[in-house]
Amino acid sequence: MPELLKCRRCRWIGSQAELRSVPDPKKTYLSHNVCPRCGCKSFSDAKEQKNG
């Protein structure tokens, strides 16, 4: 079962395979996996639950 990720900006939930690859504008040899909905680069584990 693939690990589910949750976007920290728009709360999109999906797998690593669903992320979009976007080239880095400054370093042409790099690319970033970003959220397909909003383009954010920050994700957290979707199964992680905070107790508080």
Secondary structure, DSSP 4 states (H G I P E B T S, - for coil): -PPEEEETTT--EEEGGGSEEEE-SS-TT-EEEE-TTT----EEETT-----
